Amino acid sequence: MKKLLFAGLLGTIITAGAAFPMMAQADEASDNAAVENRKMLMDGIGGAMGTLGCYMKGECTLPDPVLANLAKGIAFSAGAAPAAFEPQTPDASVKTTASADIWTNWDDFSGRFPEMQQAALALADAVGDKGTMGAAMGNLGKSCKGCHDEFRTK
């Protein structure tokens, strides 16, 4: 009986011990997925800004509805960003330029997104008047730069 109890206990310990590396892998996979999600979100904003910049420089032509949708997409992403960044991802192995200051200064970081969202919506409203769009793009760009300067590693 003692041998059977000992074998059962030993089996449980071995099984639990084998699960720890899998739990670490699960944390890494989960953290990597969160980082990839954030990167896609921010890349989408960057792509929209680049396309809007192309238009503003006169390097491409785009219809007003497309311009407005690009700006609204940035606003949407700004609204989604705090939730995407909220989980800390210490086990991620995916390279990122996000600074750890995001989580130590969470209120400052997350508080910047409503400003970005409003700047993007103002840009959407300005579509059709390139002069007004230029000023709105400048405000949106300042919002992006301020956050990058503070919360992005070089």
Secondary structure as UniProt FT lines:
FT   HELIX           2..56
FT   TURN            57..58
FT   HELIX           64..85
FT   TURN            90..91
FT   HELIX           101..104
FT   HELIX           106..111
FT   HELIX           113..126
FT   TURN            127..128
FT   HELIX           130..151
//
